[in-house]
Amino acid sequence: MTGGNRWLLPEGIEEVLPPEAAGLERLRRQLIDLYYTWGYDLVMPPFIEYLDSLLTGMGNDLDLETFRLTDQLTGRMMGLRADMTPQVARIDAHHLRRDVPVRLCYLGTVLHTRPGGFMRSRSPLQVGAELYGHPGIEADVEILCLTLETLAVTRITDIHVDLGHVGVFRALAESAGLSGEQERRLHDALQRKARPEIDAQLEGMAMAAGTRDMLASLVELNGGPEVLSEARRVLTGAGGEVGAAVDSLEQVADAMARRVPEVPLYFDLAELRGYRYHTGVVFAAFVPGHGEEIARGGRYDAIGEVFGRVRSATGFSTDLKTLVSLAPAGGDVQPQPGIEAPWPGDDALLERVRGLRAAGERVTYGFPGQAGTPQDLGCDRRLVWKDDAWQVRPI
């Protein structure tokens, strides 16, 4: 790199400058406080771990996303976290080991070897919450409601939610006797809604005609709540697991209609995000004009098995940088105007400055001979000596 471009950063790695950094920090505090009121305790997993620990369990899906380096103390391979969810699952299963439902939240930078999904940055500021130890739809509903509450804090509007259930496809694929490679290719085609490709793949697979028709129908089973009734009709005879999955979606839909009737729900039985590790209801939140989901989550039971303790689990995550970029212009991102104080000042001035700062005011000293104006420092007021006291006056 030549001297003229030493300031360049790697693609997908960005600095956050004022006032956006202040907006991120304010939103971070609001969300952690919000999660606390819902009963979620904050955890802070390490930024770097030994690779064999970091990529255990659901972390296997992060293999290609994880930066690697060698620990100079031990010679072992280490990784920079690409997702905090597996780390939080380990904390619940290995360190906390509680029998009651456990609610944990987290917020921190993750690093990706390449951008992808709603985290277009390679250094997202991931925030999320996980609920462990309850297998019922009540936990799914709580996590989905908390996701929407998170978006409400940012004042993002016109949200709609896609709901799916990986159990439908998983049960049909098992019934059809698909090999791992066949299942992978069909899953990929379903995600892309590539109907001709789906039909061609199914024609080349040996299975009962009824099962083939049900697998093909998944790509069409998307829309409003009426889709669930259609799914019951089309998937008749698919087996108890499929029926239970549709029941779960219907129960979640009913609960959400009571709690947040203003948020439209869109059902998609070919929605298979996180298919390799999710086990039940999955969801993603979208807003108009933004092509990728802005938050996502779902159920991933048995996550703690690799840590010696099987736990049911459901959770969600999002990228704080994405949320701030989608928040209404102006708003909380704009810094509060400050107060200029003269330098050096007497004891009374020092005490006045301390009091203003303790009250949450932004006070900046104006140094002798400095360039610019108070407005350049973000100040719209100044401290002046008047009537035997330091008083705040507009500039």
C-alpha positions in Angstrom: 0.0 0.0 0.0 1.4 3.4 -1.0 1.6 6.3 1.3 -1.3 8.1 -0.5 -3.9 5.5 0.5 -2.9 4.3 3.9 -6.3 5.5 5.1 -8.1 2.8 3.1 -9.9 0.1 5.0 -10.6 -3.5 3.8 -13.8 -3.9 1.8 -16.8 -4.3 4.1 -14.9 -3.0 7.2 -16.0 0.5 8.1 -15.5 3.2 10.7 -18.5 4.8 12.4 -18.1 8.6 12.7 -20.0 11.3 14.5 -23.0 11.7 14.8 -23.8 8.1 13.8 -21.6 6.6 16.5 -23.5 8.5 19.1 -26.7 7.2 17.6 -25.5 3.7 17.8 -24.4 4.0 21.4 -27.8 5.6 22.4 -29.6 2.8 20.7 -27.4 0.2 22.3 -28.2 1.5 25.8 -31.9 1.6 25.0 -32.0 -2.0 23.8 -30.0 -3.4 26.7 -32.4 -1.6 29.1 -35.4 -2.9 27.1 -34.2 -6.5 27.3 -33.6 -6.1 31.1 -37.2 -5.1 31.6 -38.2 -8.3 29.8 -36.1 -10.4 32.1 -33.1 -10.9 29.8 -29.6 -10.8 31.4 -26.6 -9.4 29.5 -23.7 -11.7 28.6 -20.4 -10.7 27.0 -18.8 -13.7 25.2 -15.1 -13.3 24.1 -14.3 -11.9 20.7 -11.8 -14.6 20.0 -11.7 -18.3 20.9 -10.0 -21.6 20.0 -11.4 -22.6 16.7 -12.5 -26.1 17.8 -14.7 -24.5 20.5 -16.0 -21.7 18.3 -17.1 -24.0 15.5 -18.8 -26.6 17.7 -22.5 -27.5 17.1 -24.4 -24.8 15.2 -21.1 -23.0 14.8 -20.2 -25.5 12.1 -22.3 -23.4 9.7 -19.9 -20.5 10.3 -16.8 -22.3 9.1 -16.4 -20.3 5.9 -17.3 -17.1 7.6 -14.7 -17.3 10.3 -11.3 -15.5 10.3 -8.5 -17.7 11.6 -5.2 -17.0 13.2 -2.6 -18.8 15.3 -2.3 -18.4 19.0 1.3 -17.3 19.6 1.1 -18.8 23.2 0.0 -22.3 22.4 0.3 -22.7 18.6 -3.4 -23.7 18.4 -5.8 -22.2 15.8 -8.1 -19.5 17.0 -11.1 -17.8 15.4 -12.7 -14.4 15.5 -16.4 -14.9 16.2 -18.7 -14.6 13.2 -21.9 -15.0 15.2 -22.5 -14.7 19.0 -25.5 -17.1 19.1 -23.4 -20.3 19.5 -21.3 -18.7 22.2 -24.4 -17.7 24.2 -25.8 -21.2 23.8 -22.6 -22.5 25.3 -22.8 -20.1 28.2 -26.3 -21.4 29.0 -25.5 -25.1 28.7 -22.0 -25.2 30.1 -21.6 -22.4 32.6 -25.1 -21.5 33.9 -26.7 -25.0 33.9 -30.0 -23.8 35.3 -33.2 -25.9 35.2 -35.5 -22.9 34.8 -36.0 -21.0 31.6 -33.0 -18.7 31.0 -33.2 -15.4 29.1 -29.9 -14.0 27.8 -29.1 -11.0 25.6 -25.9 -9.8 23.9 -24.5 -7.0 21.8 -21.1 -6.8 20.2 -19.1 -6.8 17.0 -18.7 -9.9 14.9 -16.4 -10.4 11.9 -17.2 -12.1 8.6 -14.8 -13.2 5.9 -17.3 -12.0 3.4 -20.5 -10.0 3.5 -23.9 -11.8 3.4 -27.6 -11.5 4.2 -28.8 -8.5 6.1 -25.3 -8.1 7.6 -23.8 -6.5 4.4 -21.0 -5.2 6.5 -18.2 -7.6 7.3 -18.1 -6.2 10.8 -21.8 -6.0 12.0 -22.7 -4.9 15.4 -24.8 -7.9 16.4 -27.6 -7.6 19.0 -30.0 -10.3 20.0 -31.7 -12.3 22.7 -32.1 -16.1 23.4 -34.6 -18.0 25.5 -33.5 -21.4 26.7 -35.4 -24.2 28.5 -38.9 -23.9 27.2 -40.1 -26.0 24.2 -43.6 -24.5 23.8 -44.8 -21.8 21.4 -45.0 -19.4 24.2 -41.2 -18.9 24.0 -41.4 -18.5 20.2 -44.1 -15.8 20.6 -42.1 -14.0 23.3 -39.0 -13.9 21.1 -41.0 -12.7 18.1 -42.6 -9.9 20.2 -39.2 -8.9 21.5 -37.9 -8.7 18.0 -40.8 -6.3 17.0 -40.2 -4.3 20.2 -36.6 -3.9 19.2 -37.6 -2.5 15.8 -40.1 -0.2 17.5 -37.4 1.3 19.6 -35.6 2.4 16.4 -38.9 3.9 15.1 -38.7 1.7 12.0 -42.2 1.3 10.6 -44.1 -0.7 7.9 -42.6 -3.9 9.2 -43.9 -7.3 8.0 -42.9 -10.7 9.3 -42.3 -13.9 7.3 -43.0 -17.1 9.2 -42.1 -20.6 8.3 -41.4 -24.0 10.0 -38.4 -26.1 8.9 -40.1 -29.2 10.3 -42.4 -29.4 7.3 -39.7 -29.8 4.7 -37.5 -31.9 7.0 -40.3 -34.4 7.7 -41.2 -34.6 4.0 -37.6 -35.1 2.9 -37.2 -37.9 5.5 -40.4 -39.5 4.3 -39.1 -39.3 0.7 -35.8 -41.0 1.7 -33.7 -38.2 0.1 -30.0 -38.5 0.4 -28.0 -35.6 2.0 -27.0 -34.2 -1.4 -30.6 -34.5 -2.8 -32.0 -32.7 0.2 -29.4 -30.0 0.0 -30.1 -29.3 -3.7 -33.8 -29.3 -3.2 -33.6 -27.0 -0.2 -31.5 -24.6 -2.3 -34.1 -24.6 -5.1 -36.9 -24.1 -2.7 -35.2 -21.1 -1.2 -34.9 -19.5 -4.6 -38.5 -20.4 -5.5 -37.2 -22.0 -8.7 -40.3 -24.0 -9.7 -39.0 -25.6 -13.0 -35.8 -26.6 -11.2 -37.7 -28.1 -8.3 -40.0 -30.1 -10.6 -37.0 -31.4 -12.6 -35.2 -32.5 -9.4 -38.3 -34.2 -8.0 -38.9 -36.1 -11.3 -35.4 -37.6 -11.0 -35.9 -38.8 -7.5 -37.5 -42.1 -6.6 -40.4 -41.5 -4.2 -44.2 -41.9 -3.9 -46.2 -39.6 -6.2 -48.0 -38.1 -3.2 -44.8 -37.2 -1.4 -43.4 -35.7 -4.7 -46.6 -33.6 -5.0 -46.4 -32.4 -1.4 -42.7 -31.4 -1.8 -43.5 -29.5 -5.0 -46.5 -27.7 -3.3 -44.3 -26.1 -0.7 -43.1 -23.4 -3.2 -46.7 -22.3 -3.6 -47.7 -22.3 0.0 -47.0 -18.7 0.8 -49.2 -15.7 1.6 -51.6 -14.6 4.4 -53.1 -16.7 7.2 -55.3 -18.6 4.6 -52.1 -20.4 3.6 -52.3 -22.5 6.8 -55.7 -23.8 5.8 -54.5 -24.6 2.3 -51.4 -26.3 3.8 -53.7 -28.6 5.9 -55.6 -29.6 2.7 -52.5 -30.0 0.4 -50.4 -31.8 3.1 -53.1 -34.3 4.2 -51.4 -37.6 4.8 -48.0 -36.1 5.3 -47.7 -37.4 8.8 -48.0 -36.2 12.4 -44.8 -34.1 12.3 -46.0 -32.0 9.4 -49.4 -31.5 11.1 -47.7 -30.5 14.3 -45.6 -28.0 12.5 -48.7 -26.4 10.9 -50.4 -26.4 14.3 -47.4 -24.5 15.8 -47.6 -21.9 13.0 -51.3 -21.4 13.6 -50.8 -21.0 17.4 -48.1 -18.5 16.9 -50.2 -16.6 14.4 -53.2 -16.5 16.8 -51.0 -15.3 19.7 -49.4 -12.6 17.5 -52.8 -11.4 16.2 -53.8 -10.6 19.8 -50.5 -8.9 20.8 -49.5 -7.0 17.7 -52.5 -7.0 15.3 -51.0 -4.1 13.4 -48.0 -6.2 12.1 -48.9 -8.2 9.0 -47.8 -11.9 9.1 -46.7 -13.6 5.8 -46.5 -17.4 5.9 -44.0 -19.3 3.7 -43.6 -23.1 4.1 -40.6 -23.0 1.8 -38.9 -20.5 4.1 -35.9 -22.5 5.4 -33.4 -19.9 6.8 -30.8 -21.6 9.0 -32.2 -25.0 8.0 -29.2 -27.0 9.1 -29.6 -26.0 12.7 -33.1 -24.6 13.1 -35.7 -27.2 14.3 -39.0 -25.4 14.3 -40.6 -22.0 13.7 -38.4 -19.6 11.9 -39.0 -15.9 11.0 -37.6 -12.8 9.4 -38.6 -9.2 9.5 -38.7 -7.0 6.4 -39.4 -3.3 5.6 -40.3 -1.9 2.2 -37.3 -0.7 0.1 -34.8 -3.0 1.8 -34.1 -6.2 -0.1 -32.8 -8.2 2.8 -34.3 -9.1 6.2 -33.5 -6.7 8.9 -33.9 -9.2 11.7 -34.3 -13.0 11.9 -34.6 -15.8 14.3 -36.3 -19.1 15.2 -36.2 -22.2 17.2 -33.0 -24.4 17.5 -33.7 -27.1 20.1 -31.0 -29.5 21.3 -28.4 -26.8 20.9 -26.7 -27.6 24.2 -26.1 -31.3 23.3 -22.5 -30.7 22.2 -21.8 -29.0 25.5 -23.2 -31.9 27.5 -26.7 -30.6 28.2 -29.6 -30.7 25.7 -31.7 -27.5 25.9 -34.6 -26.2 23.9 -33.9 -22.8 22.5 -35.3 -19.9 20.5 -33.9 -16.5 19.7 -33.3 -13.7 17.3 -30.6 -11.3 16.1 -30.1 -8.2 14.1 -27.4 -5.7 13.1 -27.4 -2.4 15.0 -25.8 -0.6 12.1 -28.6 -1.7 9.8 -31.2 -0.5 12.3 -29.7 2.9 12.6 -29.3 3.3 8.9 -33.0 2.5 8.4 -34.2 4.7 11.3 -36.1 7.9 10.3 -33.7 10.8 9.3 -32.8 13.1 12.1 -34.3 11.8 15.3 -32.1 10.3 17.9 -29.0 10.2 15.7 -28.5 14.0 15.9 -26.3 15.1 18.8 -27.6 17.3 21.5 -26.2 20.9 21.1 -23.6 21.8 23.6 -22.5 24.7 25.8 -19.2 26.5 25.4 -17.3 27.4 28.5 -14.4 29.9 28.6 -10.9 28.8 29.5 -9.4 28.7 32.2 -12.3 29.9 34.4 -12.5 30.3 38.2 -13.6 27.8 40.8 -17.2 28.9 40.4 -17.0 28.2 36.7 -15.5 24.7 37.3 -18.3 23.9 39.7 -20.9 25.2 37.2 -19.4 23.0 34.5 -19.4 20.0 36.7 -23.1 20.6 37.6 -24.1 20.9 34.0 -22.3 17.8 32.9 -23.8 15.9 35.8 -27.3 17.0 34.6 -26.5 15.5 31.1 -25.5 18.7 29.3 -22.6 18.7 26.8 -20.0 21.3 27.9 -17.0 22.1 25.7 -14.2 24.4 26.7 -13.2 27.1 24.2 -9.4 27.3 24.2 -7.5 30.6 23.7 -6.6 31.3 20.1 -8.4 28.2 18.7 -9.8 28.3 15.2 -13.5 28.2 14.4 -16.6 29.3 16.1 -18.6 27.8 19.0 -21.1 26.5 16.4 -18.2 24.5 14.8 -17.8 22.8 18.2 -21.5 21.9 18.2 -22.5 24.6 20.7 -25.6 26.8 20.6 -25.1 28.3 24.0 -22.2 29.6 26.2 -21.5 30.2 29.8 -21.2 33.9 30.6 -20.6 35.8 33.9 -23.6 37.8 34.7 -25.2 39.0 37.9 -22.5 37.4 40.0 -23.1 34.0 38.5 -22.1 31.8 35.6 -25.2 31.7 33.4 -26.1 29.7 30.2 -27.0 32.1 27.4 -27.8 31.4 23.8 -25.2 32.4 21.2 
